[in-house]
Amino acid sequence: MTDEFYMSLALDLAGTTKQQTSPNPAVGAVIVSNGEIVGLGAHLKAGSPHAEIHALRMAGSQANGSTVYVTLEPCSHYGKTPPCANALIEAGVSRVVIAAQDPNPLVAGKGLQLLRDAGIEVTTDILLERAQALNKEFFAYIQQRKPFVTLKQAITLDGKIAAKRGIGEQITSKESQVDVHKDRENHDAILVGIGTVCSDNPRLTNRLGNTKKQPIRIILDTHLRIKPDRLVIMDSSAPTWIVTGSKASAEKIAQLSQISHVEILQLSNPLIDIEELLLELGKRQIMKLYVEGGQTVNASFLKSGSVNQLITYIAPKIVGGTNAIPMFSDLGVKQMENAFELKLQEIHKIGEDLKIVSVLK
């Protein structure tokens, strides 16, 4: 069997736990001795043993002289768990094959150097692109110290998100709605604007019924217009963070802060600055942010240059008319040559709808 074969297996293992490791990356490990797999492991959640440790425990004494395949460079520092590079050295492995190096410039390459200094053969960049794609959110988070932002929208074929202002209606099929809940499960937080809260009164939870963790609900509300009868306030099944401006009512902040699952994030400017918000969320270890806003929030994120990925569900419906609400408010585009250009990455048919995954060029 080839290095690519065993690394592919390690990446498959990592993919099975991706929804539960944030803010850590999803990592898989495979240990091979004399042509046989003797150890398998995946990182299960932040603070728990890393993939290499699980695989070494399974392999036991057979790890001595083995080859270890791991999807991300073994750590070389003490955090919530001891360094994996040291564990591999102590186990007496002969060779370590790595898909991707650690993206953190402060530690990148240090784990590899520890292994080489111990006389272990190291091979890198095996299935590198697949490994980077698996943990694209982690790589972006580490390098930018901000969440990986996914902008999600459900629209009609003519690009509308509502038939008229103030009316929240389902646009896409039940199959697409289930798919959205699966995406929510894979994110640390869901963000909407106060307009969506007022018109749709969403619960903003994952309702698949098998989730172990609800994403944090983030509401952009510059002037704290939110009312106590909104579901994000009444429902305590998930934390609610309300982001507001510097001139928001101190009395309203005090009132809302008394609700156990509600936290107020007051920013430094009267109007909410997307860059400041994302840096604050990064400090709070929000690695994957799912934006489900209306046209104003969508436009704010797109114009700020903060969108890493767009997921668009298109229903085979046409609304027409001048009262229907488009996906974005004014983006300041006056000529087609200045339009925001996208690169399509995936297209799926879900029920009667299309799901398009794209990135900005």
C-alpha positions as CSV (number, residue, x, y, z in Angstrom):
1,M,0.0,0.0,0.0
2,T,1.1,3.6,-0.7
3,D,1.6,6.6,1.6
4,E,-1.4,8.1,-0.1
5,F,-3.6,5.1,0.7
6,Y,-2.8,5.3,4.5
7,M,-3.1,9.1,4.5
8,S,-6.4,8.9,2.8
9,L,-7.6,6.6,5.6
10,A,-6.3,9.0,8.2
11,L,-8.1,11.9,6.6
12,D,-11.3,9.8,6.5
13,L,-10.9,9.3,10.3
14,A,-10.4,13.0,10.8
15,G,-13.5,13.8,8.8
16,T,-15.7,11.7,11.2
17,T,-15.0,14.1,14.1
18,K,-14.9,17.4,12.3
19,Q,-18.2,18.6,13.9
20,Q,-17.0,18.2,17.4
21,T,-13.3,19.4,17.7
22,S,-13.6,23.2,17.4
23,P,-11.6,25.3,18.1
24,N,-9.1,22.5,17.5
25,P,-8.6,21.0,14.0
26,A,-9.9,17.6,13.0
27,V,-7.0,15.2,13.0
28,G,-6.7,11.5,12.1
29,A,-3.8,9.1,12.6
30,V,-2.9,5.6,11.3
31,I,0.0,3.4,12.5
32,V,1.4,0.7,10.1
33,S,3.8,-2.0,11.1
34,N,5.1,-4.6,8.7
35,G,2.4,-3.7,6.2
36,E,-0.4,-4.1,8.7
37,I,-2.5,-1.4,10.4
38,V,-1.9,-1.7,14.1
39,G,-3.3,1.6,15.3
40,L,-6.1,4.1,14.4
41,G,-7.0,7.3,16.1
42,A,-8.9,10.6,15.7
43,H,-9.0,13.7,17.9
44,L,-12.5,13.7,19.5
45,K,-12.9,17.1,21.1
46,A,-10.8,20.0,22.4
47,G,-9.0,19.1,25.6
48,S,-9.0,15.4,25.0
49,P,-6.1,13.3,23.7
50,H,-5.0,13.9,20.2
51,A,-5.3,11.5,17.3
52,E,-1.7,10.2,17.6
53,I,-2.2,9.3,21.3
54,H,-5.3,7.2,20.5
55,A,-3.5,5.4,17.7
56,L,-0.4,4.8,19.9
57,R,-2.6,3.3,22.7
58,M,-4.2,1.0,20.2
59,A,-0.9,-0.1,18.7
60,G,0.8,-0.7,22.0
61,S,4.3,-2.2,21.6
62,Q,3.7,-2.6,17.9
63,A,4.3,1.1,17.5
64,N,8.0,0.5,17.9
65,G,9.6,0.6,14.5
66,S,6.3,1.6,12.8
67,T,5.3,4.2,10.3
68,V,2.8,6.8,11.6
69,Y,0.5,8.7,9.2
70,V,-1.0,11.8,10.7
71,T,-3.1,14.5,8.9
72,L,-1.5,17.5,10.7
73,E,2.0,18.1,12.1
74,P,2.3,16.6,15.6
75,C,2.3,19.3,18.3
76,S,5.5,20.1,20.1
77,H,4.2,22.2,23.0
78,Y,2.3,21.6,26.2
79,G,-1.3,22.8,26.1
80,K,-4.3,21.0,27.5
81,T,-2.5,17.8,26.5
82,P,1.2,16.8,26.4
83,P,3.2,17.1,23.1
84,C,2.4,14.4,20.6
85,A,5.9,14.6,19.0
86,N,7.4,13.5,22.3
87,A,4.9,10.6,22.5
88,L,5.9,9.4,19.1
89,I,9.6,9.6,20.0
90,E,9.1,7.7,23.2
91,A,7.1,5.0,21.3
92,G,10.1,4.3,19.1
93,V,8.4,4.9,15.7
94,S,10.7,4.9,12.7
95,R,8.9,7.1,10.3
96,V,6.2,9.8,10.4
97,V,4.3,10.9,7.3
98,I,2.4,14.2,7.5
99,A,-0.2,15.7,5.3
100,A,0.0,19.4,6.4
101,Q,2.3,21.4,8.6
102,D,0.8,23.4,11.5
103,P,-0.4,26.8,10.1
104,N,0.6,28.7,13.2
105,P,3.8,30.5,12.3
106,L,5.0,30.4,15.9
107,V,5.0,26.6,16.1
108,A,5.1,25.5,12.4
109,G,7.9,23.0,11.8
110,K,8.9,22.6,15.4
111,G,7.2,19.2,15.8
112,L,8.9,18.0,12.6
113,Q,12.3,19.2,13.8
114,L,11.8,17.4,17.1
115,L,11.1,14.2,15.3
116,R,14.1,14.6,12.9
117,D,16.4,15.4,15.8
118,A,15.4,12.1,17.4
119,G,16.4,10.3,14.2
120,I,12.9,9.7,12.9
121,E,12.4,9.9,9.1
122,V,9.8,12.6,8.3
123,T,7.8,12.9,5.0
124,T,5.5,15.9,4.5
125,D,2.8,17.2,2.1
126,I,1.1,13.8,1.4
127,L,-2.4,14.7,0.2
128,L,-1.7,18.3,1.3
129,E,-4.6,19.9,-0.5
130,R,-7.2,17.5,0.9
131,A,-5.8,18.1,4.4
132,Q,-6.0,21.8,4.0
133,A,-9.6,21.6,2.7
134,L,-10.6,19.4,5.6
135,N,-9.5,22.0,8.1
136,K,-9.9,25.2,6.0
137,E,-11.7,26.9,8.9
138,F,-8.9,26.1,11.4
139,F,-6.2,27.3,9.0
140,A,-8.1,30.6,8.4
141,Y,-8.7,31.0,12.2
142,I,-5.1,30.5,13.1
143,Q,-3.7,32.7,10.5
144,Q,-6.2,35.6,10.8
145,R,-7.3,35.2,14.5
146,K,-10.9,35.6,13.2
147,P,-13.7,33.1,12.5
148,F,-14.0,31.5,9.1
149,V,-17.2,33.2,7.8
150,T,-19.8,31.3,5.8
151,L,-22.6,33.5,4.3
152,K,-25.7,31.4,3.8
153,Q,-28.8,32.4,2.0
154,A,-32.0,30.9,0.6
155,I,-33.3,32.7,-2.4
156,T,-35.8,32.3,-5.3
157,L,-34.6,31.9,-8.9
158,D,-34.8,35.6,-9.3
159,G,-32.6,36.3,-6.3
160,K,-35.3,37.3,-3.7
161,I,-35.2,36.4,0.0
162,A,-38.7,37.5,0.8
163,A,-41.9,38.5,-1.1
164,K,-42.1,41.8,0.8
165,R,-40.4,43.5,3.8
166,G,-41.2,42.3,7.3
167,I,-42.6,38.9,6.2
168,G,-40.6,35.8,6.9
169,E,-41.5,32.8,4.8
170,Q,-39.9,29.5,4.0
171,I,-38.4,29.6,0.4
172,T,-36.7,26.3,0.0
173,S,-37.8,22.6,0.4
174,K,-37.8,20.6,3.6
175,E,-34.7,18.7,2.3
176,S,-32.8,22.0,2.1
177,Q,-34.0,23.0,5.5
178,V,-32.7,19.8,7.0
179,D,-29.4,20.4,5.2
180,V,-29.2,23.9,6.8
181,H,-29.5,22.3,10.2
182,K,-26.7,19.9,9.4
183,D,-24.6,23.0,8.5
184,R,-25.5,24.7,11.7
185,E,-24.4,21.7,13.7
186,N,-20.9,22.1,12.1
187,H,-20.6,25.8,13.2
188,D,-19.7,27.4,16.5
189,A,-22.1,30.3,16.1
190,I,-25.0,31.5,14.0
191,L,-25.3,35.2,13.2
192,V,-28.4,37.3,12.1
193,G,-29.4,40.9,12.3
194,I,-32.1,42.4,14.4
195,G,-34.3,42.8,11.3
196,T,-34.4,39.0,10.9
197,V,-35.2,38.6,14.6
198,C,-38.1,41.1,14.4
199,S,-39.6,39.7,11.2
200,D,-39.0,36.0,11.4
201,N,-38.6,35.4,15.2
202,P,-36.2,32.5,14.6
203,R,-35.1,30.1,17.3
204,L,-31.7,29.8,15.6
205,T,-31.0,26.3,16.9
206,N,-30.1,23.0,15.3
207,R,-33.2,20.9,15.4
208,L,-31.9,17.6,14.0
209,G,-32.6,16.0,17.4
210,N,-29.2,14.3,17.7
211,T,-26.9,17.3,18.4
212,K,-24.7,17.3,21.5
213,K,-24.0,21.0,21.3
214,Q,-26.0,24.0,20.1
215,P,-24.2,26.8,18.3
216,I,-24.1,30.2,20.0
217,R,-26.7,32.7,18.6
218,I,-25.3,36.1,17.7
219,I,-27.7,39.0,17.1
220,L,-26.5,42.3,15.6
221,D,-28.6,45.0,17.3
222,T,-26.9,48.4,17.2
223,H,-29.6,50.2,19.3
224,L,-30.8,47.2,21.4
225,R,-34.3,47.1,19.8
226,I,-34.8,43.4,20.7
227,K,-38.0,42.6,22.6
228,P,-38.2,40.1,25.4
229,D,-40.8,38.0,23.6
230,R,-38.3,36.9,20.9
231,L,-37.4,33.2,20.8
232,V,-33.7,33.9,21.1
233,I,-34.5,35.5,24.4
234,M,-37.1,33.2,25.7
235,D,-35.5,29.9,24.6
236,S,-32.5,29.0,26.8
237,S,-31.4,25.9,24.9
238,A,-28.4,27.9,23.5
239,P,-26.4,31.0,24.5
240,T,-27.5,34.3,22.9
241,W,-24.9,37.0,22.4
242,I,-26.3,40.4,21.5
243,V,-23.8,42.7,19.7
244,T,-24.6,46.4,20.1
245,G,-23.0,49.8,19.6
246,S,-21.3,52.1,22.1
247,K,-24.4,54.3,22.5
248,A,-26.8,51.6,23.4
249,S,-29.0,52.1,26.5
250,A,-27.2,51.2,29.7
251,E,-30.5,50.4,31.3
252,K,-31.5,48.0,28.5
253,I,-28.0,46.4,28.7
254,A,-28.5,45.8,32.4
255,Q,-32.0,44.3,31.9
256,L,-30.9,41.9,29.2
257,S,-27.8,40.9,31.2
258,Q,-29.9,39.5,33.9
259,I,-31.1,36.7,31.6
260,S,-28.8,33.7,32.3
261,H,-28.2,32.6,28.7
262,V,-27.9,36.2,27.3
263,E,-24.6,38.2,27.0
264,I,-24.2,41.7,25.7
265,L,-21.1,42.4,23.5
266,Q,-20.8,46.2,23.4
267,L,-18.4,47.4,20.7
268,S,-16.4,50.6,20.7
269,N,-18.2,52.5,18.0
270,P,-21.8,53.7,17.7
271,L,-22.3,51.5,14.6
272,I,-21.2,47.9,14.6
273,D,-17.9,47.4,12.8
274,I,-17.6,43.9,11.3
275,E,-13.9,43.7,11.6
276,E,-14.0,44.6,15.3
277,L,-16.7,42.1,15.8
278,L,-14.8,39.3,14.1
279,L,-11.7,40.0,16.1
280,E,-13.7,39.9,19.3
281,L,-15.3,36.6,18.3
282,G,-11.8,35.2,17.5
283,K,-10.7,36.0,21.0
284,R,-13.8,34.1,22.2
285,Q,-12.6,31.0,20.2
286,I,-15.4,31.2,17.6
287,M,-13.7,29.4,14.7
288,K,-16.7,28.8,12.4
289,L,-19.4,31.5,11.9
290,Y,-22.6,30.9,10.0
291,V,-24.2,34.1,8.8
292,E,-27.9,33.9,8.0
293,G,-28.7,37.6,7.9
294,G,-31.0,39.7,5.8
295,Q,-30.0,41.9,2.9
296,T,-28.3,44.6,5.2
297,V,-26.2,42.1,7.2
298,N,-25.3,40.2,4.0
299,A,-24.1,43.4,2.3
300,S,-22.2,44.5,5.4
301,F,-20.2,41.3,5.5
302,L,-19.6,41.2,1.8
303,K,-18.4,44.8,1.6
304,S,-16.1,44.2,4.7
305,G,-14.2,41.6,2.8
306,S,-14.8,39.1,5.6
307,V,-16.7,36.4,3.8
308,N,-14.7,33.2,3.3
309,Q,-17.4,31.1,1.7
310,L,-21.0,31.5,0.4
311,I,-23.6,28.8,0.5
312,T,-26.7,29.7,-1.5
313,Y,-29.9,27.6,-1.7
314,I,-31.9,28.4,-4.9
315,A,-35.5,27.4,-5.0
316,P,-37.3,27.0,-8.4
317,K,-39.6,29.9,-7.7
318,I,-40.0,33.4,-9.1
319,V,-41.5,36.3,-7.2
320,G,-40.9,39.3,-9.4
321,G,-42.1,42.8,-8.6
322,T,-40.5,45.8,-6.9
323,N,-41.5,45.0,-3.4
324,A,-39.7,41.7,-3.1
325,I,-36.4,41.8,-1.1
326,P,-33.1,41.0,-2.9
327,M,-30.3,39.0,-1.2
328,F,-28.1,42.1,-0.8
329,S,-28.8,45.8,-0.1
330,D,-26.7,48.3,-2.0
331,L,-23.2,47.1,-2.5
332,G,-22.0,50.2,-4.2
333,V,-21.5,48.4,-7.6
334,K,-22.2,50.8,-10.5
335,Q,-20.7,48.8,-13.3
336,M,-20.6,45.1,-14.1
337,E,-16.8,45.2,-14.1
338,N,-16.9,46.1,-10.4
339,A,-19.2,43.3,-9.4
340,F,-18.1,40.8,-6.7
341,E,-16.8,37.8,-8.7
342,L,-17.2,34.3,-7.3
343,K,-15.6,30.9,-8.0
344,L,-18.1,28.0,-7.9
345,Q,-16.7,25.1,-5.9
346,E,-19.7,22.8,-5.5
347,I,-23.2,22.4,-6.9
348,H,-25.7,19.9,-5.4
349,K,-29.4,19.2,-6.0
350,I,-31.2,18.9,-2.7
351,G,-34.9,18.1,-3.1
352,E,-36.1,20.5,-5.7
353,D,-33.5,23.1,-4.9
354,L,-29.9,23.8,-5.9
355,K,-27.2,24.3,-3.3
356,I,-24.2,26.3,-4.5
357,V,-21.0,26.6,-2.6
358,S,-18.7,29.4,-3.8
359,V,-15.8,31.7,-2.7
360,L,-14.8,35.2,-3.7
361,K,-12.2,35.4,-6.4
